[in-house]
Amino acid sequence: MAVADSLGWVFASKVIPYIPRAGLAYRLRALPQVFKAPQYIKAEEAHLVEEERLRRLRENRMSAVKAAQEKKRDEIRARNAVSRAKARSEATGAEQAARAAQSGRMREVAIRFRLGIDLALAKLASEHDVVAAVGWSTGDPRYAGGVPLVDVDGVPVAVFDPDPGRVRGDAFRLVVGLLLIFPSQTSQRRFEKAMMRTKYRPVDGYWTDFVDGSASGGRTSGRLSPASGRPCSCTSPQLVAAIQNAEYPAEPSEQMGPAAALFRVKCRLCVPR
C-alpha cells in the first residue's frame, strides 16, 4: 500500500504497534514488532486464551489417565508380589525335599553338560554377592526347562537358560520374579523376543542377564587318547566323554546315571604304552 495510506491508518489508530505472540502458520520471517488492526489483536488474544484452556484441559485429562494407569499397575504389582512369594516358597520346599532325598540325577546332568553354568554361578557371586549352586530340584517343570540356581538355604535366586515355550502357569509365576541368566547374549535376546509374542508379559518386564558360555571350558580340543587298559595314573586326570563328535568334561559319580550307561569316559592325558 502507499506510504501516505499506511501513515493515515497509523494516525487514525486503525493499526497500532503490536508484539506478535502467536507463531506464523506460513513461511515468513517473524518480526519483533508489527502494526496490526485492533480487532485482529483481540481475535489473536482470544485464540491464545482458548488454546491455553484446551492445553490445560488435555494435561488434566492425561494426568488423570496416568494416575489411573499407575494405580492399576500398583495393584497388579501388589498381587504379583504375593503370587511370586508363594511360588518361591513352594519352589524352596520342593528343593529342600529333593535335597533330602538326594534325587539329583538331572542335577548331575546339568552340571556336566549345560555349558555356562559355572560362569552363571560366578556372576551371581561377583555381581550380586550371592553364593549359589545348582539346585537338586533340577528338572522340576516350574523352572521352564531351565536349571535352578539356589542359595545355601535352598531358596531359588536365579534360573539358568529357561525355555520360553515352557514359561506359563506356575513356571511364569516363579521365573518372572527371578534373575534369568542365559549362556549367551543371542539366547537372551531370543528369549525376550519370544516372550514379547505371548500373553505372559510382566508389568516391569523380565530380569535377564547372560554369560559367554563358549568360554566356560565345557568343550575341549584335541584327540582322545586310546584306552591303555590300565587305571589312570595321572596326578590331575582330565576325564572326558565323547558325545556327538565333541569332548565334554566328566567327573566321578557315586551313582550310576544315564550318562554313564551311554558314554565311556577316558583321560585325555593318558598316553598308550
C-alpha positions as CSV (number, residue, x, y, z in Angstrom):
1,M,0.0,0.0,0.0
2,A,1.0,3.6,-0.4
3,V,3.1,5.2,2.4
4,A,0.5,8.0,2.8
5,D,-2.3,5.5,3.2
6,S,-0.3,3.5,5.8
7,L,0.6,6.6,7.8
8,G,-3.1,7.6,7.7
9,W,-4.1,4.3,9.2
10,V,-1.4,4.7,11.9
11,F,-2.5,8.3,12.8
12,A,-6.2,7.2,12.8
13,S,-5.3,4.2,15.1
14,K,-6.7,1.8,12.5
15,V,-3.4,-0.1,13.1
16,I,-1.4,0.0,16.2
17,P,2.1,-1.3,17.3
18,Y,1.9,-4.9,18.5
19,I,4.4,-7.6,19.5
20,P,3.3,-10.9,18.0
21,R,2.6,-13.7,20.4
22,A,1.3,-16.4,18.1
23,G,3.6,-18.2,15.6
24,L,3.1,-17.8,11.9
25,A,1.3,-20.6,10.1
26,Y,3.3,-20.0,6.9
27,R,6.9,-19.3,5.9
28,L,7.7,-15.7,6.7
29,R,10.3,-14.0,8.8
30,A,8.9,-13.2,12.2
31,L,9.3,-9.5,13.1
32,P,9.8,-8.4,16.7
33,Q,7.0,-5.7,16.3
34,V,4.3,-5.1,13.7
35,F,1.4,-2.8,13.1
36,K,-1.9,-4.6,13.4
37,A,-5.6,-3.8,13.4
38,P,-7.1,-3.8,17.0
39,Q,-9.9,-6.3,16.0
40,Y,-7.2,-8.7,14.9
41,I,-5.3,-8.3,18.1
42,K,-8.4,-9.1,20.1
43,A,-9.1,-12.1,18.0
44,E,-5.5,-13.3,18.5
45,E,-5.7,-12.8,22.2
46,A,-9.0,-14.7,22.4
47,H,-7.4,-17.5,20.3
48,L,-4.4,-17.7,22.6
49,V,-6.6,-17.8,25.7
50,E,-8.7,-20.7,24.2
51,E,-5.5,-22.6,23.2
52,E,-4.2,-22.3,26.8
53,R,-7.6,-23.5,28.2
54,L,-7.6,-26.5,25.8
55,R,-3.9,-27.3,26.7
56,R,-4.6,-27.3,30.4
57,L,-7.7,-29.5,29.8
58,R,-5.6,-32.0,27.9
59,E,-3.0,-32.0,30.6
60,N,-5.6,-32.6,33.3
61,R,-7.1,-35.5,31.3
62,M,-3.7,-37.0,30.7
63,S,-2.8,-36.7,34.3
64,A,-6.0,-38.4,35.4
65,V,-5.4,-41.2,32.9
66,K,-1.7,-41.7,34.0
67,A,-2.8,-41.7,37.6
68,A,-5.4,-44.4,36.9
69,Q,-2.9,-46.4,35.0
70,E,-0.3,-46.1,37.7
71,K,-2.8,-47.1,40.4
72,K,-3.7,-50.2,38.3
73,R,-0.1,-51.1,37.9
74,D,0.5,-50.7,41.7
75,E,-2.4,-53.0,42.3
76,I,-1.0,-55.6,39.8
77,R,2.4,-55.3,41.4
78,A,0.9,-55.9,44.8
79,R,-0.9,-59.1,43.6
80,N,2.2,-60.2,41.8
81,A,4.4,-59.8,44.9
82,V,2.1,-62.2,46.8
83,S,2.0,-64.6,43.9
84,R,5.8,-64.6,43.4
85,A,6.4,-65.0,47.1
86,K,4.1,-68.1,47.2
87,A,5.8,-69.5,44.0
88,R,9.3,-69.1,45.5
89,S,8.2,-70.6,48.8
90,E,6.7,-73.6,47.0
91,A,9.9,-74.0,44.9
92,T,12.0,-73.8,48.1
93,G,10.0,-76.6,49.6
94,A,10.5,-78.7,46.5
95,E,14.2,-78.0,46.5
96,Q,14.6,-79.0,50.2
97,A,12.6,-82.2,49.6
98,A,14.8,-83.1,46.6
99,R,17.9,-82.3,48.6
100,A,16.8,-84.5,51.5
101,A,16.0,-87.4,49.1
102,Q,19.3,-86.9,47.2
103,S,17.3,-87.3,44.0
104,G,19.7,-85.3,41.8
105,R,20.1,-87.2,38.6
106,M,19.1,-84.3,36.4
107,R,21.2,-82.1,38.6
108,E,24.4,-84.0,37.7
109,V,23.5,-84.0,34.0
110,A,23.0,-80.2,34.2
111,I,26.3,-79.6,36.0
112,R,28.2,-81.7,33.4
113,F,26.5,-80.8,30.1
114,R,24.9,-77.4,30.4
115,L,27.6,-75.0,29.2
116,G,27.9,-71.8,31.1
117,I,26.5,-72.8,34.5
118,D,29.9,-72.3,36.1
119,L,30.0,-68.7,34.7
120,A,26.5,-68.1,35.9
121,L,27.4,-69.1,39.4
122,A,30.5,-66.9,39.3
123,K,28.3,-63.9,38.1
124,L,26.0,-64.4,41.0
125,A,28.9,-64.3,43.4
126,S,30.8,-61.4,41.9
127,E,28.0,-59.1,40.8
128,H,25.2,-60.0,43.2
129,D,27.1,-61.2,46.3
130,V,25.1,-64.5,46.3
131,V,26.8,-67.9,46.8
132,A,24.7,-70.3,44.8
133,A,24.8,-73.8,43.5
134,V,22.8,-75.9,41.0
135,G,19.6,-77.0,42.7
136,W,18.7,-80.6,43.5
137,S,15.2,-79.9,42.0
138,T,16.6,-79.6,38.5
139,G,14.0,-81.0,36.1
140,D,11.1,-79.5,38.0
141,P,8.7,-78.1,35.4
142,R,8.3,-74.9,37.3
143,Y,11.7,-73.8,36.0
144,A,10.5,-73.9,32.4
145,G,13.3,-76.3,31.3
146,G,16.0,-74.1,32.9
147,V,18.3,-75.0,35.8
148,P,17.5,-73.6,39.2
149,L,20.4,-71.9,41.0
150,V,19.8,-71.8,44.7
151,D,21.5,-70.3,47.8
152,V,22.8,-72.1,50.8
153,D,19.3,-72.4,52.2
154,G,17.8,-73.9,49.1
155,V,16.0,-70.7,48.1
156,P,15.9,-70.1,44.3
157,V,17.8,-67.0,43.3
158,A,18.1,-67.4,39.5
159,V,17.2,-69.7,36.7
160,F,19.8,-70.7,34.0
161,D,18.6,-70.8,30.4
162,P,14.8,-71.3,30.7
163,D,12.8,-72.3,27.6
164,P,10.4,-69.5,26.5
165,G,8.0,-72.1,25.2
166,R,7.6,-73.5,28.8
167,V,7.1,-70.2,30.6
168,R,3.4,-70.5,31.6
169,G,1.3,-71.2,34.7
170,D,3.4,-72.0,37.8
171,A,6.6,-71.5,35.7
172,F,5.7,-68.0,34.8
173,R,4.8,-67.1,38.4
174,L,8.2,-68.3,39.6
175,V,10.7,-67.2,36.9
176,V,9.1,-63.7,36.5
177,G,10.5,-62.8,39.9
178,L,13.9,-64.3,39.5
179,L,17.1,-63.4,37.6
180,L,17.2,-65.3,34.3
181,I,20.8,-66.0,33.1
182,F,21.4,-67.2,29.6
183,P,24.6,-68.9,28.2
184,S,24.9,-66.2,25.5
185,Q,23.5,-62.8,24.5
186,T,21.9,-64.5,21.5
187,S,19.9,-66.8,23.7
188,Q,18.9,-63.9,26.0
189,R,17.6,-61.9,23.0
190,R,15.8,-65.0,21.6
191,F,14.0,-65.5,25.0
192,E,13.0,-61.8,25.2
193,K,11.8,-61.7,21.6
194,A,9.8,-64.9,22.0
195,M,8.1,-63.7,25.2
196,M,7.0,-60.5,23.5
197,R,4.7,-62.6,21.4
198,T,3.0,-64.3,24.3
199,K,0.5,-63.2,26.9
200,Y,3.0,-63.9,29.6
201,R,4.4,-60.4,29.8
202,P,5.1,-59.0,33.3
203,V,4.4,-55.3,34.1
204,D,8.0,-54.5,34.8
205,G,9.5,-57.0,32.3
206,Y,11.8,-59.9,32.8
207,W,15.1,-59.5,34.7
208,T,17.7,-61.1,32.4
209,D,21.4,-61.3,32.0
210,F,23.8,-63.5,30.1
211,V,27.3,-65.1,30.2
212,D,29.6,-66.2,27.5
213,G,29.1,-70.0,27.7
214,S,31.7,-70.7,25.0
215,A,34.4,-69.7,27.5
216,S,33.2,-72.0,30.3
217,G,35.5,-74.8,29.3
218,G,32.6,-77.1,28.5
219,R,34.2,-78.2,25.3
220,T,37.9,-79.2,24.9
221,S,40.1,-79.6,21.9
222,G,42.4,-82.3,20.7
223,R,42.1,-86.0,20.1
224,L,41.1,-88.7,22.6
225,S,43.9,-91.0,23.7
226,P,43.1,-94.7,23.1
227,A,42.4,-96.6,26.3
228,S,45.6,-98.1,27.8
229,G,43.8,-100.9,29.5
230,R,45.2,-99.8,32.9
231,P,43.8,-97.4,35.6
232,C,44.7,-93.8,35.1
233,S,47.9,-92.8,37.0
234,C,47.9,-89.1,36.2
235,T,48.3,-86.7,39.1
236,S,45.5,-84.5,37.8
237,P,43.5,-86.6,35.3
238,Q,41.4,-84.8,32.7
239,L,38.4,-87.1,32.2
240,V,36.3,-86.5,29.1
241,A,33.4,-88.2,27.3
242,A,32.9,-88.2,23.5
243,I,29.4,-87.1,22.8
244,Q,28.4,-86.4,19.1
245,N,31.9,-85.8,17.9
246,A,32.8,-83.4,20.7
247,E,34.5,-83.8,24.1
248,Y,32.8,-82.9,27.4
249,P,34.5,-82.9,30.8
250,A,33.4,-85.7,33.2
251,E,33.7,-86.3,36.9
252,P,33.4,-89.5,39.0
253,S,30.0,-90.2,40.4
254,E,28.8,-92.2,43.4
255,Q,25.7,-93.4,41.5
256,M,25.3,-94.9,38.0
257,G,23.3,-92.5,35.9
258,P,22.1,-92.5,32.3
259,A,25.2,-90.7,31.0
260,A,27.5,-93.4,32.5
261,A,25.4,-96.1,30.7
262,L,25.6,-94.4,27.3
263,F,29.1,-92.9,27.2
264,R,32.6,-94.1,28.2
265,V,35.0,-91.8,30.0
266,K,38.7,-91.6,29.3
267,C,41.6,-89.5,30.4
268,R,43.0,-87.1,27.8
269,L,46.4,-87.1,29.4
270,C,47.0,-90.9,29.3
271,V,49.3,-92.0,26.5
272,P,49.2,-95.7,25.5
273,R,52.3,-97.6,26.3
